[in-house]
Amino acid sequence: MAKYLLAHDLGTSGNKATLYTTDGDLVKSKVYSYDTNYFNNNWVEQEPEDWWSAVCSTTKEILKDIDKNDVVAVSFSGQMMGCLCVDKNGVPLRKSIIWADQRAAKEADFIRDKISEDKFYKITGHRISPSYSLEKLLWVKNNEPEIYRNTYKILNSKDYIIFKLTGEFVTDYSDATGTCILDLNTLKWSEEIISITGIDGDKLPALKESTYVVGGVTEESARQTGLAAGTPVVCGGGDGVCAAVGSGCIKEGTAFSYVGSSSWIALTTQKPVYDDQMRTFNWAHIIPGYVAPCGTMQSAGGSYNWLKNEICKIETKEAQEKGISPYQIIDEEIAKSPAGANGLIYLPYLLGERSPRWNPNARGAFIGLKMEHKRNDILRSVLEGVALNLNIILEVFKQYADIKEMIVIGGGAKGKVWRQIMADVYNLKILKPNYLEEATSMGAAVTGGVGVGVFKDFEVINKFIKVESVQEPIESNSKKYKEIMPIFDECYHSLEKVYESLAKL
């Protein structure tokens, strides 16, 4: 009789429930979408009860054709860097301020007045930024004092669902890293950060390993979800770090890249990577004893999607008529342009930039346009610009690890043309696994299996994933991109003052 692992991936647009067998087979998945409220220019909130409704609905759907008693564990991957204030009964006191919210700029400045950027970076593994939970909690304290006063714990998305299932207030180390209150060196809440910011440390949940079995599903939550009462609930982790496990990035020096709307490169190390320019940051890994250094850019697949929607209307129409993906036709055009796009450079900063620039005012640009440029050069330059930007992050990590290959996941990994561009820009072998968009849920499922003892260790991920194709770098192309790389960097720096001026318009 088959046994199952149920993983919930609580993302920004919805929850994806995925069922795996303990042999590593994907059985089925269900998605439940929920709303995100964007307002006041850069405020972004979600209703936590929507998360719970999503988990209940998808769980019931997943369990329709199996015996609920055959589910050996439920685990989670979830959006990070949020701030949900709940009372002693776990009742939300307001909507959750999610990762994308940038309202806490004044609170970030307040922290900078109390501690140097470098010291903060060395304690938390991250920069001071409105993106993180600490700044958001300070905003609540400063602007909604009654809610702050009544807050018993602050939670992230998966932590709230764990409470709903078990009645326990916990978080794991990976999600705790995203609060910027965790001391990454000791894996304890930082007394120094708590002291200098004046937050109440008692409002922070208990810290646990990602493999920790929080408890069993309660009778009430069993009734609402369809799970068997007593089913073990395992902490799981933040979505980006679960993706590391789900992509097989589980050993010292292994690297992977997720290419979706945004994109990141991350690796697995035993110690944090502290970049002298703070271009990258660090998460506590799902796997005990490891760290996941990371750099995330804002608009990777987002740039390609913009290209499709705004520049490639002809290709999109043709694709609709043929019943194929427009990206397939666009890729055919891109392949006609040589490496370097005949000297055309694209800066992929359509949404400002996090790593490696950390400049919210950065803007996109095509630089070097000439009369002889063809449409396919413009298309190719967009994919190259994303890869060149990610390569800056990769070069930081190459100083600390001997990286010879990279696993690439996410929707952007589907296209062979883009994978070849990545191989050539990075001068690395690019590995495409069998599952491109299941890494986060797969990482959560494996974490659950290790937690309940079904799996001995995280090496079992090799039962789940298989490499389907490999792109080897083309030497002449890699040489060309090496020549372009410093020009790409100079293009950005030459426009920094222009970006400041544009931001004032």
N, C-alpha and C positions, 0 to 999 in steps of 0.2 A: 504494500500500500504506500503510495507516494506521500511524502511530507512536504510542507510548504513554508516559505518565508514570504511575509507580506511587507512591502516597503511603500511608504508614503513620501512623495517628494513635493513639499509645500513650496511652490514657486510664486512668482509675482503675478502671473496671469491665472493660475489655478493649481489644483492638487492633482498629481498623477499617482494613482495606486497601481502597483505592479506586483504580480505574483510570480515567484520563482519556485521551482522544486529544489530540494536540497542537493540534487545532482547538477544544478547549475542551468537548468532549462527555463527559459522564459515561457510562462503559461499564458498570461494575458495581462492587459493593463486597461485602466479606465481613467478618463480625465474629467474633472469637474471644474469649470471656469468660475471665477468670481471677480468682482469689480475692484478696481483701484481708483481712489479719489485723488485726482491731481488738481490743486488749487493754490491760490496766493503765489503764483509764479513758480515756486519750488517746494511747495508742501505736498507730501504724498502719504496717504493713510489708507489702511484697510480695516474692515470690520472683522474682528477675530472670530465671531460666531459664524462668519462665512467659511472660515477654515474648518471649523468643526462640522458644519453641514456638508462640506466637500468630503471630509474623511468618512463621515457616516454613510453618505450616498455611495461613494466609490467602493467602500468596504462591502456593503451589501451586494453591489453588483458583482464584485470579484468573487464573493462566496457562493454565488447562485448555484454553481455546478460542482462544488466540492463540499466535503464534510468539514465544517468549521473546526472540529476537534483535531484535524490534521495540520492546522496552522501552528507551527512550533514557536514562532516569534513574530512580533510586529516591531519594525524599526523605522527610523525617519532620516530623511534629508530635508533641510529647510532653508529658506532664505535667511540671510544673516544680517547683523548690524541693525536690528530693529529695537523698538522700545515699546513694550506693552505693559502698562501698569495695571495690576490686579489687586483686589483686596484679599483679606485672609481666607475668604471662601473661594478664591480664584475667579471672582467676577470682574470682568474688565471695567475699569473706571473711565476709559475713553477708548477711542479707536487706536489701533497700533500705528505708531510712526515708523514707517518701513525704511529699508536701506537707502532708497532713492531720495529721501527727504533731505533738503539742504537748509532748513530754516535756522539751524543753530550756529550761524556764523559768529555771532557775538559771544556765544559760549566757548567757541573754539579760540577766539582771541583772549578771552578770560583765562583759559588754561595756559596759553602761550605766555601770559604775564606771570604765571606762577611757576613754570618749569620750562627749561630749554627744549627746543624741538629734538635735539640730539638725545638728551637724557630720556625724554618721553619715548622716543623711538627704541632706545636700548632696553627700556623696561617692557613696553607693550608689543614691540615688533612692528608698530604702525606709526604713521604720522598723526599729528593733531588735525582733525578734520570734522566738519559737520556731519559726515557720513556715518559716524560711529554712535553706538548706543550711549556712551558717556555724555557726549555733547547734547544728545536728545533728552536724556534724563535731566540734565542741568536746565534745558529749556523749559521742561515741565515744572521744575522747581521754581524757576524765575517767573513763569507766566501763568501757571495753573497751580498755585501753592496749595489749594485745598486738595486737589487730586494727588499732588506729591505727598502731602501729609497722610492721606489715607491709603497710599500705596504700600502694600505688604511685600510684594516682590515685583521685579521687572523681568519679563520673559521675552524670548524669541518665539517665532511661530511654532516650531516643533515642540518647544518646552511647554507651550500652552496646551497643545494636543496631548502631550504626555500627562499633564495634570488632569485633563478631562478624562483620560483613560484610567489613571491610577490614583489620583488625588494627591500626588507628590509634586513638590516644587524643586526641580533640578535643571541643570544645564550641563552640557559636556564642555570639554576644554576647547574644542575647535570653535564652537559658538561663543564661548567666553572670551576668546581672543578678539572677536569682533566687537566686543563691548569697549575695548581699550581700557579696561579696569583690571584685567588679568596680568600678573607678572609672568611673562613667558618663560623666564628663567627658573621660577620656582613652582609654576602652575598653581599659584594661590592668588586670591584677590590681593591686589597691591595696596598695602596700608598707606604707602606714600601717595599714590594717586587719589585714594579716598580722602586722605587728610588735606591735601592741597586744594582739592575741588570742593570739599565740604559736603559731599554726598553722604547719605546714610548707608553704611556698609551692610546693615541688616536687611536692606531691601534687595540684596543680591541672592540668587538661589544657590543651593548647594552644588558644589563642583564634583563632577563624576567623569570617569572614563567613558568614551563612546560605547564601549562594549558592556557597560554596567546594566544589569537587569534592574530596572526601577521598581517593578512589582508586577502584579497580575491585573488584567482587565477587570474592573469592578462589575458588579451585577447590573448597575444602572447603565454603564457605558456599553456593556455587552448587549443590553436590550436595544440601545440606540444604533449600534454598529453592526450587529449580527455576529460578532465574534463570540467565542466561547468564554465565559467568565473564567478568570484565572490565566488566560493566555499571556505568556511572558511579554512584557514591553521593554525593549532595549533602547537606550538613549539615542543612538545614532549620532549624526553630526551636521555641521553646516554644509550646504549644498556643494560649494566649491571644493571642500575637502573630501566629501564623500565621492566626488567625481575622481579624485586622485586614486582612491581605492578601486573604483569601478573601471578605471582605465588601465589598471595594473601598475600604477606608479607607487610601488610599495617597498622598494629597496633603495638604499643609499645611492644617490646620483641619477636615479631614473627620472625622466622628465615627460610631461605631457602638455598638450595645448588644447583648450576648448575653444572652438570657433563657432560662436552663435552671434546674436546681435552685438554683444560685447565679446571680448576674447581675453583669455589669459594664458600665460605660460607659468607652470609651476613644476617644482621638483621635490624630491624627498631627500632630506638630510638629517643628520643627528643634531646639528646645531643651527641656530638662526643665521641667515645671511643678512648682515648689516651693511648695506651699500652706503658709501660715504656721501652720496648725493641723495640718499633716501628715495631712490626711484622705485624700489621694490619694497615689499612688506612680507610679514611672516604670519602663518597660522600654526597653532598646535595641530599636529596631525591626528587623524583617527587612530593610527597605530601608536600605541604607547612607546615613548622613547624617541619619537621622530618629530620633525618640524616640516612644514610645507611652505618654503619660500615661494612668493608669487608676485606677478606683476599683471595688472588688469588694465586693458585699454577700453575706451568707451564705445567706439563705433567701428567694429570689424565687419561682421556680417551685416551690420546696420549700413555701412557704406555700400556694400554690394546690393542690398535691398533698395537703397536710395537710387543707385545706378539703374536697377531694373525698373523701378517705378517712374523715374523722371527722365532718363536718357534712352531707355530701351523699350519704348512703347511699341515699336514695330516688331521687335523680337517677341514681346509679350503677346501681341495679337496673333502672330504666326504660331506661337506655341499653343494658344487656345484652339486654333483651327486644327492643329495636328494632334492635340490631346497629349502634349508632353510638357515638361518643365521649361519655362523660359530660360532658366539658367543653362540648360543643355545647349540651346542655340547661342546664348551669349558666350559660353565657353568655346564653342566652335569658332566664333569671331576672334576671341582673345588669342587662340592658338595661332592665328595668322600673323600676329605681331611678335617681333623678336624680344628676347630678354632685354629689359631696359626701356621697352616701349618707345624706342627711337628717341630717347632723351627726354621723355615727358615724366614729370614727377607729380605724384598726388599726395597731399598731406591729409590724413584721414581723421581730421578733428571736427567732425560735424556736431558733436555734443560736448565741446571742450575736451579735456583729456585728463585721465588719471595717470597711470604709469604709461610712459616714463616721464611725461612732461609735468604733471600736476599743475595744470593751468586751465581753470574753468573758462577763461576767455579765448582759448585757442580756437581757430576756425579752419575749416577745410579749404584746400586750394589746389588748383592745377598750375604747375610752374614749368615753363619751358615750351609752351605751345608755339608751333611753327606752322606755316602754310602747308607744308608737306605732311603734317600729321594726319593720319587716317582715324576713322572712327574706332577701329580695333585697337589702336594705340591708346586712346582715351580709356577704353574698357580695361585693357591690360594694366594700365598704370594704377587703377583703383585697387586691384588685387595685390599688385606689387607694393603699393604704399602701405597697406595693412601689414604685409609681411615684413617690410623694412622697419616699421614702427615696433612690431613685436620682437624683431631681431635685437633692438637696443636692450630690451629686457633680457633676452637670451644671453647677450654678451656679458651682462652683469653676472649671471649665474655660471657662465663658463669659467669665470675666475675662481669659482669655489667647487666645481664638480667637473669631472671628465665625461661630458655628455657626447655620446656618439650617435644616438638615435632619439626620435621623439614620436610618441603616440599622439595622434590627432583625432579628436572626437567632436561631436556637435554637427549641426547642419552644414556648416561651411566645409566640413571634411568630405562631403559627398563628391565634390567635383575633382576629377583627376588633374585638371589644369591647375587649380589652385594648390593642390597638394604638391605638384611638381615645382611651382613657384616657391613654395615654402622650403622644399628640399634644397633648391638652388640658393635661395637667400640665406638659409641657416647653414648650408653646407653640411647637412645631416641626412641620414636616412629617415624618411617619414613613413610611419607604420599606421595603416588603417585597420582597425579591428572590426569584427563582425557586428557589434552593436555600437552605433554612433551617438544615439540619443537616449541611451538607457544607463549611462555611467553613474549618474547620481543615485538613481534608485537601486542599481546593482551594488554600488558601494554601501548603501544603507542595508540592503538585504544580507550581504556578506558580514557586515558588522553585527547584525542581529544573530546570524548563525554562529559567529565566534562567541558572542555574548552568552548564548544558551548552551554552548558546548557541542553543537552539531558539527562545527568545523574546529580543527585543532588550531589553526592560525590563518592569517590573511593570504597565505600562499594559495589557498583554495580558489582565489580569483582566476587562476589559470585554467580552472575547469569551466569558468563562465565565459571567458573571452578567448577569441582566436584571431590571429592576424590574417587578414584576407589579402592584403596587397602591400607592397613596399615601393616607395618612390626613392630611387637613388639620385643623389645630386649629379647634375651634368657639369663637368669641370669648367667648361668655357662660360656657362651661365653664372656659376658661382664666382668666377673671376670678375665678370662684368658687374655683378651686384656688389662685390667688395669695393669696386671703384665708385659706385653710385652712393654707397652708404654714407660717407662723410659729406657728400653734397646734399643728400636728403636731410641730414642733421643740420647743416648750415642753412638750408631753406627755412626750417622751423625757427632757428635762433634769429635769423634776419628779419622775421616778421613779428617778433615778440612785442615790439613797441606799437606796431600796427594793430595787433590784437587788442592792446590796451585802449587805443583810440576808438576802434570799432565798438568796444564794449560800452562806450559812453554815448553812442548814437541812440 
